[in-house]
Each structure stands twice: as C-alpha cells, then as structure tokens.
Amino acid sequence: MLSGPSGVGKTYIASGLCSDAIDKGYKAYFRTMDEILATLKLKDITPSAKREYKCLCESDVIVIDDLMNIIVGHDEGNQLFSFINSTFESTSFIITTNKVAS
C-alpha cells in the first residue's frame, strides 16, 4: 500500500510498478476504485463488464488507485473487499490512498 498526502507521486509510482509488471510478462491492470466498483456492479448485466471482471480475476497484478477518495456504501465496500479476498492468493495488489491528516 502506498499512502501519503496528495501530490507526492503515489499514482506515478504505482503506474510505474504496473508498467514494470507488464514489461516482465505479467497480466497487470491499473484501475481506480470507482472503475472496479462499476465493474463489480455491472458484471452480471453487461458483457463488457463481465469481460473486464474476468480479466481482473485472471490478472497477476492489480493497482487500485485512490482507494479512500470516494465514499462508498456498506454493500459496495463489501463487494470490493469480497473481490480482493477471492483473488488475493493469485493476484498481487498495489493500493494507493491519501493519508488522512490528523
């Protein structure tokens, strides 16, 4: 997990790690939390979301950008972490999040 204040380059670092994984032959995807949630919601409704969900499930690396930048409901949060839980044995995750100032 890459955590820190806005503007320090977390997204840049995570995208570089994703690019390196692709260069080494791994299946890697860079998605925002919002994009992953949309895929999870629509995977049983639209063919494109179903394909995207299958690609994510079969990937080696998933970068989830801006994990804490949007407010999600209880059901959406459960969907996201159920997805992570179901794929964590076969997939590595790189998560970027803003550090909350105290």
C-alpha positions as CSV (number, residue, x, y, z in Angstrom):
1,M,0.0,0.0,0.0
2,L,1.3,3.4,-1.0
3,S,0.0,6.0,1.4
4,G,0.7,9.7,1.8
5,P,-0.6,13.2,1.2
6,S,-1.9,14.4,-2.2
7,G,0.7,15.3,-4.7
8,V,3.7,13.1,-3.6
9,G,3.6,10.8,-6.6
10,K,1.8,7.7,-5.3
11,T,-0.1,7.3,-8.6
12,Y,3.1,7.8,-10.6
13,I,5.0,5.2,-8.6
14,A,2.1,2.7,-8.8
15,S,1.7,3.1,-12.5
16,G,5.5,2.5,-12.9
17,L,5.2,-0.7,-10.9
18,C,2.3,-1.8,-13.1
19,S,4.3,-1.0,-16.3
20,D,7.3,-3.0,-15.0
21,A,5.0,-6.0,-14.3
22,I,3.6,-5.8,-17.9
23,D,7.2,-5.5,-19.3
24,K,8.1,-8.7,-17.4
25,G,5.2,-10.6,-18.9
26,Y,2.6,-10.4,-16.1
27,K,-1.0,-9.5,-16.7
28,A,-1.4,-6.2,-14.8
29,Y,-4.2,-3.7,-14.7
30,F,-4.3,-0.1,-13.3
31,R,-7.9,0.8,-12.2
32,T,-9.4,3.4,-9.9
33,M,-11.6,2.2,-7.1
34,D,-14.5,3.7,-8.9
35,E,-13.8,1.7,-12.0
36,I,-13.5,-1.5,-10.1
37,L,-16.8,-0.9,-8.2
38,A,-18.6,-0.2,-11.5
39,T,-17.3,-3.5,-12.9
40,L,-18.4,-5.4,-9.9
41,K,-21.9,-3.8,-10.0
42,L,-22.3,-4.5,-13.8
43,K,-20.6,-7.8,-14.3
44,D,-23.9,-9.7,-14.3
45,I,-25.6,-7.2,-16.5
46,T,-23.3,-6.1,-19.4
47,P,-21.0,-8.3,-21.5
48,S,-18.2,-5.7,-21.3
49,A,-18.2,-5.6,-17.5
50,K,-18.2,-9.4,-17.5
51,R,-15.1,-9.4,-19.7
52,E,-13.4,-6.8,-17.5
53,Y,-14.3,-8.8,-14.4
54,K,-12.8,-12.0,-15.9
55,C,-9.6,-10.1,-16.9
56,L,-9.3,-8.7,-13.3
57,C,-9.8,-12.2,-11.8
58,E,-7.2,-13.7,-14.1
59,S,-4.6,-10.9,-13.6
60,D,-1.3,-11.2,-11.8
61,V,-1.2,-7.6,-10.5
62,I,-4.0,-5.1,-9.9
63,V,-3.2,-1.5,-9.0
64,I,-6.2,0.1,-7.2
65,D,-5.7,3.9,-7.3
66,D,-7.4,6.4,-4.9
67,L,-8.9,3.8,-2.5
68,M,-10.1,6.3,0.0
69,N,-11.1,9.2,-2.3
70,I,-14.7,8.3,-2.7
71,I,-17.3,7.5,-0.1
72,V,-18.9,4.0,-0.7
73,G,-21.9,2.4,1.0
74,H,-21.7,-0.8,3.0
75,D,-22.8,-3.0,0.1
76,E,-20.2,-1.5,-2.3
77,G,-17.4,-1.8,0.3
78,N,-18.4,-5.5,0.9
79,Q,-18.3,-6.1,-2.8
80,L,-14.9,-4.6,-3.2
81,F,-13.3,-6.5,-0.3
82,S,-15.0,-9.7,-1.2
83,F,-13.4,-9.4,-4.7
84,I,-10.0,-8.7,-3.1
85,N,-10.4,-11.6,-0.7
86,S,-11.4,-14.0,-3.6
87,T,-8.4,-13.1,-5.7
88,F,-5.6,-12.4,-3.1
89,E,-4.0,-15.8,-3.4
90,S,-3.4,-15.5,-7.1
91,T,-3.1,-11.7,-7.5
92,S,-0.9,-9.0,-6.1
93,F,-2.4,-5.7,-5.2
94,I,-0.9,-2.3,-5.2
95,I,-3.2,0.2,-3.5
96,T,-2.7,4.0,-3.3
97,T,-4.5,6.0,-0.7
98,N,-4.3,9.5,0.7
99,K,-3.1,9.8,4.2
100,V,-5.7,11.4,6.3
101,A,-4.2,14.4,8.1
102,S,-4.8,14.5,11.9
